[in-house]
Amino acid sequence: GLFNKSYQLFVVRQSEYSYHSFGMCVQIEPEEIWKAFLKVMEPLRDYLSQVEIVVPCVFSPALIALDEDGNALYPAIIHWDRRSVKQAKEALTKVGKEKFLSIAGNIPYPGGISVTSLLWLKEKEKRIFEKAFKFGHMNTFFVKRLTNEWSIDPTNASLTGLYNTVAYSDWSEEIARKLEIPLEKLPPVIPSTEIVGNVTREVARSTGIRCGTPVIMGSNDTSSAALGAGVLKGGQILNISGSSEILTICMDRPIPDEKYYLRTHPLLNKWLMFDITTGGFALEWFRSQFCREMSKEEFYNSYLRKFMEKKMGSPVNFNPYLAGEDNGAFSPYPLRLLEVHRRS
């Protein structure tokens, strides 16, 4: 999206990318997302020479193992992934629930808090773990590609399980030590509002954005939505309906709770507590399994509208949970639904 100096959105372009699921695993190829980014740049080229600043806004968590040049060594492991249930339980034993909550502000949900995915790589993909120069999230990958600088912002670091979310500070040496994760493999934590670098000459050639254009660190998509919606004071609430359904509340002080996620706000010394469930992707899963003879346009604009009008007041529940629902994070079933519940 392009914004003018009054922060008004005046141009929007979209490009789809796919995720890959098998067994308990759900992952995305970072290069596929970069290609989608380049694709949406093409119709914007008439505007790009006027762009004065770039601010990435990314989904998270998406753990990525990166080599010294910033190339992905393994697909990004996203929050629907549940391959790391074993590693999550072991991390809880080594660190302790109360210690996790008092420092990281979260317990290590498998896939939902990315240290569990990092520990899975360490155990199951030792060569990848040893070769990785840095482990980061999607904005680590994007900012490195845009500016050649290593970084992660606090809103993303909050969902690693290794960052001191409660103190809004830096990586936790204590948690990293107990989990035997070298801190040098983690990128520097840069405030969301700080300039982290400038667009490189190579990126300028491939995108049309001027070389040297400043890049602000930015934040996670939900945190950016809270900022953009004016959720800036303690007690203000935002409901987000997208690929996931997220209810988030702004807090003037952190109150960790094992039933919810806690992350920093893009603004210093404010926090966001939130809960997440499978939203739009649950509908897309249903369409792909039971209505795949319909086009997306027919399903969403006609069939779904009529269905919702007919069933209004009669909620449909998923049990067991679909992947992405944090209440089912330690359940062995969510992702198997993707395999078992298919129409023959």
Secondary structure, DSSP 8 states (H G I E B T S, - for coil): -EE-TT--EEE--------EEETTEEEE-HHHHHHHHHHHHGGGHHHHTT---B--EE-S-EEEEE-TTS-BSS-EEETT--TTHHHHHHHHHHH-HHHHHHHTSS---TTTSTHHHHHHHHHH-HHHHHH-SEEE-HHHHHHHHHHS---B-HHHHTTTSSB-TTTT-SB-HHHHHHTT--GGGS--B--TTSEEEE--HHHHHHH---TT-EEE--EEHHHHHHHHTT--STT-EEEEESSEEEEEEEESS----TTSEEEE-SSTT-EEEEEEEE-HHHHHHHHHHH-TTS-HHHIIIIIHHHHHHHHTT-----SS--TT-GGGTT-S-GGGHHHHS---
